[in-house]
Amino acid sequence: MAKYLIQTLVYVGLFLLVTATDDPAVIELDAKEFIGDQSQVGFTAAYGDVNMDKKTDVFVISNTRKEILIFLAYEKFPILRLNQTLVLDVIATSAVPADFNGDDITDLLITSKENENMYRVLIYWGGKDGKFSSKNFYECPERFYDEPLVLDANADTISDLFVVYSNHTTRGFLIGVTKQDKWSFVSKPFKTRDDIELLDPYSPHSNAFIDLTGEGSADLFLTSEKEGKIEYEIWNGSSSGLVQFKTISTYENDPNVKVSPVAFSDFNADGKQDILIAVCTLDADSCKDGKIVIYANDKWYNLFSTNEEWSFPNTKDELLHVHNTLHIADFNLDSYPDILMIMQNKEGIRKAVVFYNDMCKTTNCTGPGRQLGIWLEMPNSDNAVLSSFYDFNMDGTLDIIVTTKTNDDDKYTMKAYKNMIADDVTFLRVQVLSGHNDTAVYGVNVPGPYILYETTNTMGGAQCGSLGQMSQSSHLSLQLPYIIFGLGRLANFVDQLMVSVPVPLIIDPDDPVITLVDNNDDSDPAIKPNTSLSTEDPFTPRNYTWPMLIPNSQLYVNPYPRSSPNRWKIKVLVTPSQSVITTAIVLLGTCGVLVIATLVLHWFERREDKQEKIQESYGFHFDAM
């Protein structure tokens, strides 16, 4: 009897594991579970870890745009809780958290639009208590043609800016330095060869700081225009100045073709970054013949065409507007990145939609070998204007935050969607820290690191993927400060993980660079030459590879010192998957039943032995005669 009971229990456990569905779905969180009573305060602007607790906090621009609301992340409901309201003297267009003065504390860059093509830039300094003061800020005296790009131009581990000045033509870098006890940005020119013609900048741009050459170090990607046509430029740093690696023309040479901001992704999982945009033809105020296209192998390929079910937003103001960036991440963790964006259904209602990266089934997408297949619509996301990925529980499964806009009172409402992903898929979460010193400091957004993993899949074939950390910062790019790779049903170790940090785009060894300075401290700041760079060859890529990593791990990499990658440190936190927990429960349940069955059988056996002894005591002994 015990044998059959054990077999039945084992079969039930196996049935539960085998029949677990792998079809992803989402559920909308109740507003009080998500953000308490603050769901209608404004729209998401940026992500960062303000209080350094390894949880991603949210920066929100208020409905009046004159306040920044900082929400801290928690494990229990509500997931986001208002921690501070920063009152501004300007009308904010975007917010970018980063460390601009080298004190390992998050600062906040705010942009404000004065007129059609003139922006102001302010930096509010963060305190050790994780809060910002409305009176403690720095304002750039210059005005700019567009929002700046946050990057690390001189590879000193401290964030800088790439800007285009208000004269519409002059490019430059703003490097943060402290001289005579005063911090400020120092302007550095965009130096290149005289024979290279610099094109006019395009606004709104989609500039980026990401490796597009395959060398492992971040390049400068710029959006420009020539004779009304958008061009993309890729620049590398060298001892003689910036060198142009490549110029890419956009999808079609037609003035009526509208182009969305650029997004980057290793879409076909070959270890190289691809360029993705959405395009459509302007017909009056409508978007016709919409497509999502990818630049791979020096050609543009179609991934998706709009149809009767889904089209791009159909009013001129919403027509592939700057907020409708293609947000790319591996939503179903199958090792291929998917796309989240705002679409319009056949009833004319804007919705947040995820398009899944699928194997190519037609002959016209032979280049990347992939296409965008089925979609997942976010329920109750009518009049969506912003969407982005977010990890609520920091468990490696990406969720979604959508901002909708009401037509009546012109207010923004934030909504959250929990990813109910399958339990038998795995992930790898990586965050590269600033590397200012030997002590790893969590919480600062670091632009430019590049991560590549390689492993063997369950079929014995090669599997890889790559991503750039914080590659874009302008125009509400809403990038997370870490990277999540979906590994699919990978049961083995990840063979190797390579982490690269930026090398300088510009270098000036005679110019002192701020290091480890607390801008809020009245003591003398530490000023010293940039010693984090190798004086032999500062433009050699800096990277290190770790072998045999466990899936479902959270990795924190501290690249200190930059010139000695073999001394870099990595901290690994393993997160058990739900399938492992389910298996453990079934195993423990089986063991429990076995123990109970053994005890019951043992009790029956002892009872039978006792009865036999009693019968023997009353028996007639013939030997006694």
GIJOBEL-V85038 format. One record per helix or strand of 3 or more residues. SS is the DSSP state (hx for helix, st for strand). FROM is the first residue (numbers start at 0). LEN is the number of residues. Records with the same first field share a line. If there is no record, write none. Layout:
# GIJOBEL-V85038
SS = FROM-LEN / FROM-LEN
This chain:
# GIJOBEL-V85038
hx = 1-17 / 30-5 / 315-3 / 362-3 / 564-3 / 577-40 / 621-3
st = 25-3 / 41-7 / 56-6 / 66-7 / 79-8 / 91-7 / 106-9 / 117-9 / 131-8 / 148-3 / 159-6 / 170-9 / 181-8 / 207-3 / 218-8 / 228-8 / 241-8 / 256-3 / 262-3 / 273-10 / 285-11 / 298-7 / 326-3 / 337-8 / 349-10 / 369-8 / 383-7 / 398-7 / 411-8 / 425-7 / 449-7 / 461-7 / 482-6 / 493-8 / 541-8 / 552-6 / 568-6
